[in-house]
Amino acid sequence: MALTAATRIAVAPGLRPWLMRHPGVARLGVVALLLMIWEIAARFFLDRDFISPPSVVLLSLGDLFGTPGVPAALWVTLYEIAIGFVLSVIIGAGVGLAVGLNRFAHQSFMPIVLLLYGIPQITILPIFVLVFGIGVASKIAFGVSHGMFPIMIAVAAGVQKIEPILFVSARSMGASRWQMLRYVIFPQMVPSFFAGMRLGMSGVLLGVLLAELYVSTAGIGYFTSVFTQNLDATKLMGLVSILAVIAIALNETVRRAELHYARWRD
Amino acid sequence: MKDRRTTQRRIWSRLVQIAFLAALLLLWFLAANVWGVSRILLPNPADVWNQLIDIVASGAFIPDLRVTLGELAVAFAISMSLGVCIGYLISRSRYLVKVFEPLLAAIYAIPIILFLPLYVLLLGLGPNSKIALGATISFFPIVLSTIAGFGYVDRTLQTAARSMGASDLQLFRHVLLPAALPVMLAGLRMGFTVALLSVIASETIASFAGLGHRIVDLAENMDTARMFAYIVFVIAIVAFLNAVVSKLEGRAQWR
């Protein structure tokens, strides 16, 4: 009886109940609808100098990659994000461990870390460019200054949360300093480390992209301002979309890693 | 005994903090005055202080501050009204929450600052593109927290209120709103902070006026001492506004 009822629901019924059970499909529908509105509005109602329909943007991606300098600028941005992220992880984990492992250091330096993290960093972007120039270095440095603090804070918090009993028992079994790090601290702080890396990645993306957009004489910022001045909406939207896709891909990679490693303990 | 040790430790860590900040200042002073780091890169702390006094005393900051706060007010008004209304409407149906919440969260994960060049193309270099960016960025924390606040109110509370004969308005006033308010207010505070930062960021990247623009302008003219003073001033303004908003939130939460 139950079986027939189930099959009747599954087979019988119209689009509406089916959509009700598949919110993911409805979500795709919403996205498609928005794209369609954009397409129609851009094709028939709005000024093509300022807004380009999505189909045109998509078809002209090849053209965009053919523009001299654009692929290189994108590669440089990826490179900056990668180096910035690696440096943020190294500095963040190092300082986080140092501050988290010692109670006195935690009490003394954590307020300073939080104070520095609270500074609206966009105000000091011009200083980064004055000191490091308009090239790769200033963008990496600005990315690191955004990315390292969340990692620091997450790692320090993760180390602080380790139960003292684990240290005591490891020590009573004669663990050396290195063994404590390797077998007690590292495995215990994996989840918070990955949570910090996720926040750090969005920080690095924000920092690098802010610096890239700010410097308008080289890299991505140069092309966004050139496309804006030439009223080349198609290429501008293409470039922005590619950067957005890169950002989504990187964020998603770190988020997956976090989900994977955070589950490890349960 | 233990008490005394913890107070002692607290005093020592305060001293370390003060020493750390003092060492930074000393390092700055030495670098600027003794080691001869270029004035263009690192101004003399005394010059920065004088400039800061001058900026505050002369009122030179007022036009820029007015531009920035005006953009912020409009941007936040837009994102607050849209975010709260749309969030509330979505939260009324579990199905709509399932459809829209992941979508909004996914867009929120993109660095929305990327839209700034598009807004500049569409709306020009004036205040409108800053308002649009600030409103877009702050819309997401507000709408998501409104959904989280109203969407996850305990069903038994709602059923209980209904069975006692509560009208729609009474249900909203006495059940939904009190349950949702804390989450929503936290979202509004966060929206305010990101709106302020993105307005300043977009002024820094492309504009004619505003505090962010002033800092860039001074940097381009190599007037570093005044630029440092403006940076300190803007950081103080941001800290002050954030403190006011946190205070307001705390007061509303308490009620």
Interface residues (C-beta under 8 A of the other chain):
Chain A: M20 P23 A26 R27 V30 V31 F50 I51 R103 F104 Q107 S108 F109 P111 I112 G118 I119 P120 I122 T123 I124 L125 P126 I127 V129 L130 V131 S202 L205 L206 L209 L210 L213 Y214 S216 G221 T224 S225 F227 T228 L231 A233 L236 M237 V240 L243 A244 A247 I248 N251
Chain B: R9 R10 W12 S13 V16 Q17 F20 L21 I40 L41 Y95 K98 V99 F100 P102 L103 A106 A109 I110 P111 I113 L114 F115 L116 P117 L118 V120 L121 L122 L196 L197 I200 A201 T204 I205 A206 G212 I215 V216 L218 A219 T224 M227 I231 V234 I235 V238 A239
